[in-house]
């Protein structure tokens, strides 16, 4: 299965963000701490250019802490200003605006404008609500809840711009696309849950086999991925009259992964980034 999801509102949002970026002074880019590379929109990377930017690795409370440290070291080595964040980390939350505004010039004619960008379901609206201390942005478990840009004043000299989450028209890196699907950045209705669940199972076998044993009481090392997904489905009652319901079994594994029932894990490390992407990302982030 080839994964792709680019509904009409995303095309409109991309045009809107392109125009708005000409009027903003800095950017807060939200990525998912479990997959920082896959959740970094390359289109946004080009649009932001050399504007001051802070990359926030959100949902760090769901990520593998050891892998998150690898990402922080990687970004520091490539001159990319970044930090970890989750909704309960008040210290990190206070640092966000302080780190961004420190790089802004004082303006007398208008307030400084900071845009928050990121792909769908990465936590932009949640961050807006935390920064403002009130429920301004609509939050949901499904991607693409925010459909239009909105401006939120933060005092006399600062305005936040919340933008819709956008993917890019063609997900050329299908490994990255599957990781996005696993974490919910792509709507379930746009993917085959059994196929994505099989991808998740194979990933868990390779990098977190102990989690499979703990959660499902199965020895992942002795099975092929399809056989393991079938065994999980059988244990958890994902059955039809003709056998295993692989769609339900896949959805079960995906939901366990998304909700942290399989423990803290990361879907990629810096070594998973193609070398050509590293060069492009570093060039765009510097300055």
FENNORPE-V600407 format. One record per pair of residues at least 6 apart in sequence whose ideal C-beta (glycine too) atoms are under 7 Angstrom apart, sorted by the first residue. I is the first residue (numbers start at 1). GAP is how many residues later the second one is. D is the distance in whole Angstrom. If there is no record, write none. Layout:
BEGIN
i:I gap:GAP d:D
i:I gap:GAP d:D
END
This chain:
BEGIN
i:1 gap:191 d:5
i:1 gap:194 d:5
i:2 gap:172 d:7
i:3 gap:168 d:6
i:3 gap:171 d:6
i:3 gap:174 d:4
i:3 gap:175 d:6
i:3 gap:178 d:6
i:3 gap:183 d:7
i:3 gap:188 d:6
i:4 gap:166 d:7
i:4 gap:167 d:5
i:5 gap:162 d:6
i:5 gap:181 d:5
i:5 gap:182 d:6
i:5 gap:185 d:4
i:6 gap:161 d:6
i:6 gap:163 d:5
i:7 gap:137 d:7
i:9 gap:138 d:5
i:9 gap:155 d:7
i:10 gap:156 d:5
i:10 gap:157 d:6
i:13 gap:150 d:7
i:13 gap:151 d:4
i:13 gap:153 d:5
i:14 gap:29 d:7
i:14 gap:152 d:5
i:16 gap:133 d:6
i:17 gap:30 d:7
i:17 gap:100 d:7
i:17 gap:146 d:5
i:17 gap:149 d:7
i:18 gap:29 d:6
i:20 gap:95 d:6
i:20 gap:129 d:6
i:20 gap:141 d:6
i:21 gap:26 d:6
i:21 gap:27 d:7
i:21 gap:94 d:7
i:23 gap:90 d:6
i:24 gap:89 d:4
i:24 gap:90 d:7
i:24 gap:91 d:4
i:24 gap:137 d:6
i:25 gap:79 d:5
i:25 gap:87 d:5
i:25 gap:88 d:5
i:25 gap:89 d:7
i:26 gap:25 d:6
i:26 gap:26 d:4
i:26 gap:27 d:7
i:26 gap:74 d:5
i:26 gap:77 d:6
i:26 gap:78 d:6
i:26 gap:88 d:5
i:27 gap:21 d:5
i:27 gap:24 d:5
i:27 gap:26 d:5
i:27 gap:88 d:5
i:27 gap:90 d:6
i:28 gap:26 d:5
i:28 gap:28 d:6
i:28 gap:68 d:7
i:28 gap:72 d:6
i:28 gap:86 d:6
i:28 gap:88 d:5
i:29 gap:15 d:7
i:29 gap:24 d:6
i:29 gap:26 d:5
i:29 gap:27 d:7
i:29 gap:88 d:6
i:29 gap:89 d:6
i:30 gap:26 d:5
i:30 gap:28 d:5
i:30 gap:86 d:7
i:30 gap:88 d:4
i:30 gap:92 d:5
i:30 gap:93 d:6
i:30 gap:94 d:5
i:30 gap:97 d:6
i:31 gap:8 d:4
i:31 gap:9 d:5
i:31 gap:24 d:6
i:31 gap:26 d:6
i:31 gap:27 d:7
i:31 gap:87 d:6
i:31 gap:91 d:6
i:32 gap:7 d:4
i:32 gap:26 d:6
i:32 gap:27 d:6
i:32 gap:90 d:5
i:32 gap:151 d:6
i:33 gap:24 d:4
i:33 gap:25 d:6
i:33 gap:26 d:5
i:33 gap:27 d:4
i:33 gap:30 d:4
i:33 gap:35 d:6
i:33 gap:51 d:6
i:34 gap:25 d:6
i:34 gap:28 d:6
i:34 gap:29 d:5
i:34 gap:149 d:6
i:34 gap:231 d:7
i:34 gap:232 d:5
i:34 gap:233 d:5
i:35 gap:144 d:5
i:35 gap:148 d:6
i:35 gap:232 d:4
i:35 gap:233 d:5
i:36 gap:21 d:6
i:36 gap:35 d:5
i:37 gap:139 d:7
i:37 gap:231 d:6
i:37 gap:235 d:7
i:37 gap:236 d:5
i:38 gap:138 d:4
i:38 gap:141 d:4
i:38 gap:142 d:6
i:38 gap:230 d:6
i:39 gap:80 d:5
i:39 gap:83 d:6
i:39 gap:141 d:7
i:39 gap:146 d:7
i:41 gap:78 d:5
i:41 gap:125 d:7
i:41 gap:126 d:7
i:41 gap:127 d:6
i:42 gap:126 d:6
i:43 gap:125 d:5
i:44 gap:73 d:5
i:45 gap:236 d:6
i:45 gap:239 d:5
i:46 gap:238 d:7
i:49 gap:235 d:7
i:50 gap:237 d:4
i:52 gap:48 d:7
i:52 gap:51 d:4
i:52 gap:52 d:7
i:53 gap:28 d:7
i:54 gap:27 d:5
i:54 gap:42 d:7
i:54 gap:45 d:5
i:54 gap:46 d:5
i:55 gap:20 d:7
i:55 gap:25 d:6
i:55 gap:26 d:7
i:55 gap:27 d:4
i:56 gap:27 d:6
i:56 gap:29 d:5
i:56 gap:40 d:7
i:57 gap:11 d:7
i:57 gap:14 d:6
i:57 gap:25 d:6
i:57 gap:26 d:7
i:57 gap:27 d:5
i:57 gap:28 d:7
i:58 gap:27 d:5
i:58 gap:28 d:7
i:58 gap:64 d:6
i:58 gap:65 d:4
i:58 gap:69 d:7
i:59 gap:27 d:6
i:59 gap:64 d:6
i:60 gap:8 d:6
i:60 gap:24 d:4
i:60 gap:25 d:6
i:60 gap:26 d:5
i:61 gap:25 d:4
i:61 gap:27 d:7
i:62 gap:198 d:5
i:62 gap:202 d:6
i:63 gap:201 d:6
i:63 gap:203 d:5
i:64 gap:200 d:5
i:64 gap:201 d:5
i:64 gap:202 d:4
i:65 gap:199 d:7
i:67 gap:199 d:4
i:67 gap:202 d:6
i:68 gap:16 d:6
i:68 gap:198 d:7
i:70 gap:199 d:6
i:70 gap:200 d:6
i:71 gap:199 d:6
i:72 gap:10 d:7
i:74 gap:196 d:4
i:75 gap:7 d:4
i:78 gap:204 d:5
i:78 gap:207 d:7
i:79 gap:203 d:7
i:79 gap:206 d:6
i:79 gap:207 d:5
i:80 gap:205 d:4
i:81 gap:18 d:7
i:83 gap:9 d:6
i:83 gap:12 d:6
i:84 gap:8 d:7
i:85 gap:7 d:5
i:85 gap:8 d:7
i:87 gap:39 d:6
i:87 gap:43 d:6
i:93 gap:37 d:6
i:97 gap:34 d:7
i:100 gap:14 d:6
i:101 gap:11 d:7
i:101 gap:57 d:7
i:104 gap:8 d:5
i:111 gap:45 d:7
i:111 gap:46 d:5
i:111 gap:47 d:6
i:111 gap:48 d:5
i:112 gap:45 d:6
i:112 gap:46 d:5
i:113 gap:46 d:5
i:113 gap:48 d:6
i:114 gap:44 d:7
i:114 gap:46 d:6
i:114 gap:47 d:7
i:115 gap:46 d:4
i:115 gap:48 d:6
i:116 gap:8 d:5
i:116 gap:11 d:7
i:116 gap:12 d:6
i:116 gap:44 d:6
i:116 gap:45 d:7
i:116 gap:46 d:6
i:116 gap:47 d:7
i:117 gap:46 d:5
i:118 gap:6 d:5
i:118 gap:47 d:6
i:119 gap:46 d:5
i:119 gap:47 d:7
i:119 gap:48 d:6
i:119 gap:66 d:5
i:120 gap:23 d:3
i:120 gap:24 d:5
i:120 gap:45 d:3
i:120 gap:47 d:7
i:120 gap:65 d:5
i:121 gap:22 d:4
i:121 gap:44 d:7
i:121 gap:63 d:5
i:121 gap:64 d:5
i:122 gap:43 d:7
i:122 gap:63 d:7
i:124 gap:22 d:7
i:124 gap:38 d:6
i:124 gap:41 d:6
i:125 gap:12 d:4
i:125 gap:13 d:6
i:125 gap:14 d:5
i:125 gap:20 d:6
i:125 gap:21 d:6
i:125 gap:37 d:7
i:126 gap:13 d:5
i:128 gap:8 d:6
i:128 gap:9 d:4
i:128 gap:24 d:6
i:128 gap:32 d:6
i:128 gap:34 d:5
i:129 gap:6 d:5
i:129 gap:7 d:6
i:129 gap:8 d:6
i:129 gap:10 d:7
i:131 gap:23 d:7
i:131 gap:29 d:7
i:132 gap:20 d:6
i:132 gap:22 d:7
i:136 gap:16 d:6
i:137 gap:9 d:7
i:137 gap:25 d:5
i:138 gap:7 d:5
i:138 gap:8 d:6
i:139 gap:6 d:7
i:142 gap:45 d:6
i:143 gap:22 d:6
i:143 gap:41 d:6
i:143 gap:42 d:6
i:143 gap:43 d:7
i:143 gap:44 d:6
i:144 gap:20 d:7
i:144 gap:21 d:6
i:146 gap:16 d:6
i:146 gap:18 d:5
i:146 gap:19 d:7
i:147 gap:17 d:6
i:148 gap:16 d:7
i:149 gap:12 d:6
i:149 gap:13 d:7
i:149 gap:14 d:5
i:150 gap:12 d:5
i:151 gap:8 d:6
i:151 gap:10 d:6
i:152 gap:7 d:7
i:152 gap:8 d:4
i:152 gap:10 d:6
i:153 gap:6 d:6
i:154 gap:6 d:6
i:171 gap:6 d:4
i:178 gap:18 d:6
i:178 gap:21 d:5
i:179 gap:88 d:5
i:179 gap:89 d:6
i:180 gap:6 d:5
i:181 gap:10 d:5
i:181 gap:15 d:5
i:182 gap:14 d:6
i:182 gap:17 d:7
i:182 gap:18 d:5
i:182 gap:72 d:6
i:182 gap:75 d:6
i:182 gap:85 d:7
i:183 gap:75 d:6
i:184 gap:74 d:6
i:193 gap:54 d:5
i:193 gap:57 d:4
i:193 gap:58 d:4
i:193 gap:61 d:7
i:194 gap:52 d:4
i:194 gap:53 d:5
i:194 gap:55 d:7
i:194 gap:56 d:4
i:196 gap:54 d:6
i:196 gap:58 d:6
i:197 gap:32 d:6
i:197 gap:52 d:6
i:197 gap:53 d:2
i:197 gap:54 d:6
i:197 gap:56 d:5
i:197 gap:57 d:5
i:198 gap:27 d:6
i:198 gap:28 d:6
i:198 gap:31 d:5
i:198 gap:52 d:6
i:200 gap:53 d:5
i:200 gap:54 d:6
i:200 gap:57 d:6
i:201 gap:24 d:5
i:201 gap:27 d:5
i:201 gap:28 d:5
i:201 gap:52 d:6
i:202 gap:23 d:4
i:203 gap:64 d:7
i:204 gap:7 d:6
i:204 gap:8 d:5
i:204 gap:16 d:7
i:204 gap:58 d:7
i:205 gap:7 d:7
i:205 gap:15 d:5
i:205 gap:20 d:6
i:205 gap:23 d:7
i:208 gap:57 d:5
i:209 gap:11 d:4
i:209 gap:12 d:6
i:211 gap:51 d:5
i:211 gap:52 d:5
i:211 gap:54 d:7
i:212 gap:6 d:6
i:212 gap:8 d:4
i:213 gap:6 d:6
i:213 gap:7 d:7
i:215 gap:41 d:6
i:215 gap:46 d:7
i:215 gap:47 d:6
i:216 gap:16 d:5
i:216 gap:19 d:6
i:218 gap:10 d:7
i:218 gap:13 d:5
i:218 gap:14 d:7
i:220 gap:8 d:6
i:223 gap:8 d:7
i:229 gap:17 d:7
i:229 gap:20 d:5
i:229 gap:21 d:7
i:230 gap:14 d:5
i:232 gap:17 d:6
i:232 gap:20 d:7
i:232 gap:21 d:6
i:233 gap:11 d:4
i:233 gap:12 d:7
i:233 gap:13 d:7
i:233 gap:15 d:7
i:233 gap:16 d:3
i:234 gap:10 d:6
i:236 gap:16 d:6
i:238 gap:6 d:6
i:238 gap:7 d:5
i:238 gap:10 d:4
i:238 gap:11 d:4
i:238 gap:14 d:6
i:239 gap:6 d:6
i:256 gap:6 d:5
END
